[in-house]
Amino acid sequence: MLKWTIIFIIIAIIAGVLGFGGVAGTSAGIAKILFFVFIVLFILSLVKGGFKR
């Protein structure tokens, strides 16, 4: 999932440099959503791993 976040961030940066506002905004939005999903899953896996021990 982190891979997809990085891909969408790169697409947003390239689109922003080239002046494609709609594409850059959409890609940045998707990257933000995936980033927060990744953070939540990471925290859940840390909590789950802590309770296993």
Secondary structure, DSSP 8 states (H G I E B T S, - for coil): -HHHHHHHHHHHHHHHHHT-HHHHHHHHHHHHHHHHHHHHHHHHHHHHHHHH-
